[in-house]
């Protein structure tokens, strides 16, 4: 198995974007000495993931008796806004979540992230390989990857069988046919947490991935504008799909990952059959099953092909989760980032989160059938694009996500998505 393609594809897109970042932080690890307190924000608020970070911090403190790590678990949907406020106030956490792309580039441009290039150990570089480049800006590194997260459609194979579906769909027409079979069997076909915006937006991202070439994605990463006709085509294709009524009842007020009524919870409790999501989904679903164990019939298939598009068949949309150091953090921040990607810690991470670790040394612990299918598809993918709201930065990304939700709500259209992105880009 290899992880380099996810980031190689992402880096190819990112490099175009990052060429715009003429200004970067001057921060770099510096000696602190004496007792040190590191403040640490992550987004695992419950279960094994939260416990993993508590255990990992405690293990680091044991090795470094002069260091105390103060952890704050922040709900994922609140993270971006809360973190940006903290960064702007000059009182940010020493260690914070980062996902590369335009969002991190903007933070670096504002001088709020530490250049950790010289602090990354040779062992870390070897372990995470090219995934490290997801956090590279202007030849310097501003973060450490901990997970590689390509997306696709997770589904209940038991509900597929109940509806008479014998093989996963490979085309959008096939997906619509499967939706009709599930509906006829009394099953909600697809769960989507449109209340949180980004899960609905993932549908537009994937239709754009099929409609637009990799060159167009790269160009938009530089301009942050939707000036190719394929962006409009993607919206029209999404609108046509929405018109087939594939989503769960009440999807506009459905959250993504919080509780049994969330989109992940509906799949976890067999109240819906499918969910388009990143490779963290098996872990989230497992936390929401009645016995909080992995969903035994959970499987996965790639986003279907859409006829007539310029995107290559098999291309994937996804992301890289990692952590960065605040520009004024103690040097021990970088030591903790290196500690995160040690083999045993990445193995524990993959197990706790039931996801794909960034470290190639830890891949052997991935045994979940759905995740193994994700890896198989990844190994065949010609390229992988970063989530569009991450790639294009927070202001453009937010405008994109809101416009997509407006379409889901029947208050917007394909042209509205293009116009919203271009208007936000003009202001950025």
C-alpha positions as CSV (number, residue, x, y, z in Angstrom):
1,X,0.0,0.0,0.0
2,X,1.2,3.5,-0.6
3,X,0.0,6.9,0.5
4,X,2.1,9.1,-1.7
5,X,-0.5,9.5,-4.5
6,X,-3.0,11.2,-2.3
7,X,-0.6,13.9,-1.3
8,X,1.2,14.0,-4.6
9,X,-2.1,14.8,-6.3
10,X,-2.9,17.2,-3.5
11,X,0.5,18.8,-3.6
12,X,0.3,19.4,-7.3
13,X,-2.8,21.4,-6.7
14,X,-1.5,23.0,-3.6
15,X,1.7,24.1,-5.2
16,X,-0.2,26.1,-7.7
17,X,-2.1,27.8,-4.9
18,X,0.9,28.3,-2.7
19,X,2.8,30.1,-5.4
20,X,0.5,33.0,-4.6
21,X,1.7,33.1,-1.0
22,X,4.6,35.5,-1.4
23,X,4.7,36.3,2.3
24,X,5.2,33.7,5.0
25,X,5.7,33.4,8.7
26,X,9.2,34.1,10.0
27,X,8.5,31.9,13.1
28,X,10.8,29.0,13.7
29,X,11.4,26.6,16.7
30,X,13.4,28.3,19.4
31,X,14.8,27.1,22.7
32,X,12.4,27.4,25.6
33,X,14.2,25.9,28.6
34,X,12.6,25.1,32.0
35,X,9.1,24.0,32.5
36,X,6.9,24.3,29.4
37,X,3.1,24.2,29.0
38,X,1.7,23.4,25.5
39,X,-1.9,24.2,24.7
40,X,-3.4,21.7,22.2
41,X,-6.6,21.8,20.3
42,X,-8.0,18.8,18.4
43,X,-11.5,17.9,17.2
44,X,-12.1,14.5,18.9
45,X,-14.7,15.3,21.6
46,X,-15.8,11.7,22.5
47,X,-14.9,8.1,22.6
48,X,-11.6,6.4,21.5
49,X,-10.3,9.4,19.6
50,X,-10.5,11.7,22.6
51,X,-8.9,9.0,24.8
52,X,-6.2,8.5,22.2
53,X,-5.1,12.1,22.5
54,X,-5.2,12.1,26.3
55,X,-3.0,8.9,26.3
56,X,-0.6,10.3,23.7
57,X,-0.2,13.6,25.6
58,X,0.4,11.7,28.8
59,X,3.0,9.4,27.2
60,X,4.9,12.5,25.8
61,X,4.8,14.2,29.2
62,X,6.3,11.0,30.7
63,X,9.2,11.2,28.3
64,X,9.5,15.0,28.8
65,X,8.9,15.7,32.5
66,X,9.3,19.4,32.0
67,X,6.4,19.5,29.6
68,X,2.7,19.7,30.4
69,X,0.1,19.5,27.7
70,X,-3.2,21.2,28.2
71,X,-5.8,19.6,25.9
72,X,-9.0,21.2,24.6
73,X,-11.3,19.1,22.4
74,X,-13.3,21.4,20.1
75,X,-16.3,20.2,18.1
76,X,-15.3,19.9,14.5
77,X,-17.9,22.3,13.1
78,X,-16.7,25.0,15.6
79,X,-13.0,24.5,15.0
80,X,-12.4,26.8,12.1
81,X,-14.1,29.8,13.5
82,X,-12.8,29.4,17.0
83,X,-9.3,28.8,15.8
84,X,-9.3,31.8,13.5
85,X,-10.6,34.0,16.3
86,X,-7.8,32.8,18.6
87,X,-5.1,33.3,15.9
88,X,-6.3,36.8,15.2
89,X,-6.3,37.6,18.9
90,X,-2.7,36.7,19.3
91,X,-3.5,34.0,21.9
92,X,-3.8,30.8,19.8
93,X,-3.2,27.3,21.0
94,X,0.4,26.1,20.6
95,X,-0.7,23.1,18.6
96,X,-3.7,23.2,16.3
97,X,-5.4,21.2,13.6
98,X,-4.5,22.0,10.0
99,X,-5.5,20.5,6.7
100,X,-3.2,22.3,4.2
101,X,-4.6,24.1,1.2
102,X,-5.6,27.7,1.0
103,X,-6.7,27.8,4.7
104,X,-3.2,27.0,6.0
105,X,-1.7,29.3,3.3
106,X,-3.8,32.2,4.6
107,X,-2.6,31.4,8.2
108,X,1.0,31.3,7.1
109,X,0.6,34.5,5.1
110,X,-0.7,36.2,8.2
111,X,2.4,35.1,10.1
112,X,0.5,32.9,12.5
113,X,2.1,29.5,11.9
114,X,5.6,28.3,12.8
115,X,8.0,27.2,10.1
116,X,8.9,23.7,11.5
117,X,11.1,22.7,8.6
118,X,14.3,22.4,10.6
119,X,12.6,20.6,13.5
120,X,11.1,17.7,11.6
121,X,13.1,14.6,12.4
122,X,14.5,12.3,9.7
123,X,12.4,9.5,11.2
124,X,9.2,11.6,10.7
125,X,10.2,12.5,7.2
126,X,10.7,8.8,6.3
127,X,7.5,7.7,8.0
128,X,5.0,10.1,6.5
129,X,6.7,10.4,3.1
130,X,5.2,12.7,0.6
131,X,2.1,13.4,2.7
132,X,4.4,16.0,4.4
133,X,4.2,18.1,1.3
134,X,0.5,18.8,2.0
135,X,1.7,21.3,4.6
136,X,4.6,22.8,2.5
137,X,4.4,26.4,1.5
138,X,7.1,28.2,-0.5
139,X,9.5,25.4,0.2
140,X,9.0,25.5,4.0
141,X,6.9,23.1,6.1
142,X,4.1,24.3,8.5
143,X,2.5,21.1,9.7
144,X,2.7,17.4,10.3
145,X,0.2,14.9,8.8
146,X,-1.5,12.3,10.9
147,X,-4.1,10.9,8.6
148,X,-4.8,10.6,4.8
149,X,-8.5,10.8,4.1
150,X,-9.8,10.1,0.6
151,X,-13.6,10.0,0.2
152,X,-16.3,7.9,-1.4
153,X,-19.6,6.4,-0.5
154,X,-19.9,4.2,2.6
155,X,-22.9,1.9,2.6
156,X,-24.8,-0.8,4.5
157,X,-24.4,-4.0,2.4
158,X,-27.3,-5.6,4.4
159,X,-29.7,-2.7,3.2
160,X,-28.4,-3.1,-0.3
161,X,-29.2,-6.8,-0.2
162,X,-32.7,-6.0,1.3
163,X,-33.3,-3.7,-1.7
164,X,-32.1,-6.3,-4.2
165,X,-28.9,-4.4,-5.1
166,X,-26.3,-6.9,-6.0
167,X,-23.3,-4.7,-7.0
168,X,-22.3,-1.2,-6.0
169,X,-23.1,1.5,-8.6
170,X,-20.3,2.6,-10.9
171,X,-22.1,5.4,-12.7
172,X,-24.4,8.2,-11.6
173,X,-27.3,6.6,-13.5
174,X,-26.5,3.4,-11.6
175,X,-26.6,5.3,-8.3
176,X,-30.0,6.8,-9.1
177,X,-31.3,3.3,-10.0
178,X,-30.0,2.0,-6.6
179,X,-31.7,5.0,-4.9
180,X,-35.0,4.0,-6.5
181,X,-34.6,0.4,-5.4
182,X,-33.9,1.5,-1.8
183,X,-36.8,3.9,-1.7
184,X,-39.1,1.2,-3.0
185,X,-37.9,-1.1,-0.2
186,X,-38.8,1.6,2.4
187,X,-35.2,2.7,3.0
188,X,-33.8,6.2,2.9
189,X,-31.1,5.9,0.2
190,X,-28.5,8.5,1.2
191,X,-27.9,10.4,4.5
192,X,-26.4,13.8,4.3
193,X,-25.8,16.3,7.2
194,X,-26.7,19.4,5.3
195,X,-27.1,21.3,8.6
196,X,-23.3,21.4,8.8
197,X,-23.0,22.6,5.2
198,X,-19.7,20.8,4.3
199,X,-21.3,17.3,3.9
200,X,-23.7,18.7,1.3
201,X,-20.9,20.6,-0.3
202,X,-18.9,17.3,-0.7
203,X,-21.5,16.3,-3.3
204,X,-20.7,19.4,-5.4
205,X,-17.0,18.8,-4.9
206,X,-17.3,15.3,-6.3
207,X,-19.5,16.4,-9.2
208,X,-16.9,19.0,-10.0
209,X,-14.1,16.4,-9.8
210,X,-15.9,14.5,-12.5
211,X,-16.8,17.6,-14.6
212,X,-13.5,19.4,-14.4
213,X,-10.0,18.4,-15.5
214,X,-7.1,18.3,-13.1
215,X,-5.7,21.4,-15.0
216,X,-8.8,23.3,-14.3
217,X,-8.6,22.4,-10.6
218,X,-5.0,23.5,-10.5
219,X,-5.9,26.8,-12.2
220,X,-8.7,27.5,-9.8
221,X,-6.4,26.8,-6.9
222,X,-4.3,29.8,-8.1
223,X,-7.1,32.1,-9.0
224,X,-9.7,30.9,-6.5
225,X,-12.2,31.7,-9.3
226,X,-14.7,29.4,-11.1
227,X,-14.2,30.7,-14.6
228,X,-14.4,27.4,-16.5
229,X,-17.7,26.1,-17.8
230,X,-17.2,22.8,-16.0
231,X,-18.0,24.5,-12.6
232,X,-21.5,25.4,-13.9
233,X,-21.9,21.9,-15.4
234,X,-21.0,20.4,-12.0
235,X,-23.8,22.4,-10.4
236,X,-26.3,21.4,-13.0
237,X,-25.4,17.8,-12.6
238,X,-25.8,18.1,-8.8
239,X,-29.2,19.8,-9.3
240,X,-30.4,17.0,-11.5
241,X,-29.3,14.5,-8.9
242,X,-31.0,16.3,-6.1
243,X,-34.2,16.4,-8.2
244,X,-34.3,12.5,-7.9
245,X,-34.9,12.9,-4.1
246,X,-32.0,10.6,-2.9
247,X,-31.5,12.1,0.5
248,X,-33.0,11.3,4.0
249,X,-36.1,13.1,5.2
250,X,-35.1,16.3,7.0
251,X,-31.6,16.4,5.5
252,X,-31.5,20.2,5.8
253,X,-31.7,19.9,9.6
254,X,-29.6,16.8,9.9
255,X,-26.1,17.2,11.5
256,X,-23.2,15.2,10.2
257,X,-21.7,13.4,13.1
258,X,-23.4,14.3,16.4
259,X,-25.8,11.6,17.7
260,X,-27.9,8.8,16.3
261,X,-30.0,11.3,14.3
262,X,-26.9,12.6,12.4
263,X,-26.1,11.4,8.9
264,X,-23.4,9.1,10.2
265,X,-25.9,7.9,13.0
266,X,-28.6,7.1,10.4
267,X,-26.1,4.8,8.6
268,X,-24.9,3.4,11.9
269,X,-28.4,2.4,12.9
270,X,-29.6,1.2,9.5
271,X,-32.0,4.2,9.1
272,X,-30.3,5.1,5.8
273,X,-28.2,3.1,3.4
274,X,-25.3,5.4,2.2
275,X,-23.2,8.4,3.1
276,X,-20.6,10.3,1.0
277,X,-17.8,10.9,3.4
278,X,-14.0,10.8,4.0
279,X,-12.1,7.9,5.4
280,X,-12.7,8.9,9.0
281,X,-16.3,7.7,8.6
282,X,-15.9,4.1,9.8
283,X,-14.7,5.4,13.2
284,X,-17.5,8.0,13.5
285,X,-20.1,5.4,12.5
286,X,-18.7,2.9,15.0
287,X,-19.2,5.4,17.8
288,X,-22.9,5.8,16.9
289,X,-23.9,2.1,16.6
290,X,-26.1,0.7,19.4
291,X,-23.1,-1.2,20.9
292,X,-20.5,1.4,19.8
293,X,-18.7,-1.2,17.8
294,X,-17.8,-1.1,14.1
295,X,-20.8,-1.5,11.7
296,X,-20.3,-5.1,10.6
297,X,-21.9,-4.7,7.1
298,X,-20.2,-1.4,6.3
299,X,-18.7,-1.3,2.8
300,X,-17.5,1.4,0.4
301,X,-17.4,2.3,-3.3
302,X,-15.9,5.2,-5.2
303,X,-17.9,8.3,-6.3
304,X,-19.6,7.1,-9.5
305,X,-18.5,8.2,-13.0
306,X,-20.6,11.0,-14.5
307,X,-20.7,10.9,-18.4
308,X,-19.4,13.8,-20.4
309,X,-17.0,15.3,-17.9
310,X,-13.3,16.1,-18.2
311,X,-12.2,14.6,-14.9
312,X,-10.5,11.3,-15.1
313,X,-12.3,8.2,-14.0
314,X,-11.1,7.1,-10.6
315,X,-9.9,10.5,-9.5
316,X,-10.7,11.1,-5.8
317,X,-11.6,13.9,-3.5
318,X,-10.2,14.0,0.0
319,X,-7.9,15.6,2.5
320,X,-5.0,15.2,4.9
321,X,-5.5,15.9,8.6
322,X,-2.5,17.2,10.6
323,X,-1.3,19.6,13.2
324,X,0.6,22.9,13.1
325,X,2.4,25.0,15.7
326,X,1.4,28.5,16.5
327,X,4.2,31.0,15.5
328,X,5.0,31.7,19.1
329,X,4.8,28.2,20.4
330,X,7.7,26.7,22.4
331,X,10.1,24.4,20.5
332,X,8.6,21.4,22.3
333,X,5.6,21.8,20.0
334,X,7.7,20.4,17.1
335,X,8.9,17.6,19.4
336,X,5.3,16.6,20.1
337,X,4.5,16.7,16.3
338,X,7.4,14.3,15.7
339,X,6.1,12.1,18.6
340,X,2.6,11.9,17.0
341,X,4.0,10.1,13.9
342,X,6.1,7.5,15.6
343,X,5.1,4.1,14.5
344,X,3.4,2.9,17.7
345,X,1.5,6.2,18.0
346,X,0.3,6.1,14.4
347,X,-0.8,2.5,14.8
348,X,-2.8,3.5,17.9
349,X,-4.2,6.5,16.0
350,X,-5.4,4.3,13.1
351,X,-7.0,1.9,15.6
352,X,-8.6,4.6,17.8
353,X,-10.0,6.6,14.8
354,X,-10.6,3.6,12.5
355,X,-9.0,5.5,9.7
356,X,-5.9,5.6,7.5
357,X,-2.7,6.8,9.2
358,X,-0.2,9.1,7.4
359,X,2.7,7.0,8.5
360,X,3.5,4.3,5.9
361,X,5.0,2.3,8.8
362,X,1.6,2.0,10.5
363,X,-0.5,0.9,7.5
364,X,-0.5,-2.7,8.4
365,X,-2.9,-2.2,11.3
366,X,-5.7,-1.2,8.8
367,X,-8.0,-4.2,8.6
368,X,-11.4,-2.7,8.2
369,X,-12.9,-4.0,4.9
370,X,-14.3,-0.6,3.9
371,X,-11.0,1.1,4.5
372,X,-9.1,-1.5,2.6
373,X,-11.4,-0.8,-0.3
374,X,-10.6,2.9,0.0
375,X,-6.9,2.0,-0.2
376,X,-7.5,-0.2,-3.2
377,X,-9.3,2.6,-5.1
378,X,-6.6,5.1,-4.0
379,X,-3.9,2.9,-5.4
380,X,-5.6,3.0,-8.8
381,X,-6.5,6.7,-8.6
382,X,-4.8,8.9,-11.3
383,X,-4.9,11.9,-8.8
384,X,-6.5,13.1,-5.7
385,X,-7.8,16.7,-5.0
386,X,-8.0,18.4,-1.6
387,X,-11.5,19.3,-0.4
388,X,-12.4,22.4,-2.4
389,X,-13.3,24.5,0.7
390,X,-9.8,23.7,2.1
391,X,-8.1,24.3,-1.2
392,X,-9.6,27.7,-1.8
393,X,-9.3,29.1,1.7
394,X,-11.8,29.9,4.3
395,X,-13.7,32.9,2.8
396,X,-14.1,31.4,-0.7
397,X,-14.7,27.9,0.8
398,X,-17.4,29.2,3.1
399,X,-19.1,31.0,0.2
400,X,-19.0,27.8,-1.8
401,X,-20.5,25.7,0.9
402,X,-23.3,28.1,1.7
403,X,-24.2,28.3,-2.0
404,X,-24.4,24.5,-2.3
405,X,-26.6,24.3,0.8
406,X,-28.9,27.0,-0.8
407,X,-29.2,24.6,-3.8
408,X,-30.1,21.7,-1.5
409,X,-32.7,23.9,0.1
410,X,-34.2,24.9,-3.3
411,X,-33.1,28.5,-2.8
412,X,-30.2,28.5,-5.3
413,X,-29.0,27.1,-8.6
414,X,-25.8,26.2,-10.4
415,X,-25.1,29.7,-11.5
416,X,-25.5,30.9,-7.9
417,X,-22.7,28.6,-6.9
418,X,-20.3,30.0,-9.5
419,X,-21.4,33.6,-8.7
420,X,-20.9,33.1,-5.0
421,X,-17.4,31.7,-5.4
422,X,-16.3,34.4,-7.8
423,X,-17.7,37.2,-5.6
424,X,-15.9,35.8,-2.6
425,X,-12.7,35.5,-4.6
426,X,-12.9,39.1,-5.7
427,X,-13.0,40.2,-2.0
428,X,-10.2,37.9,-0.9
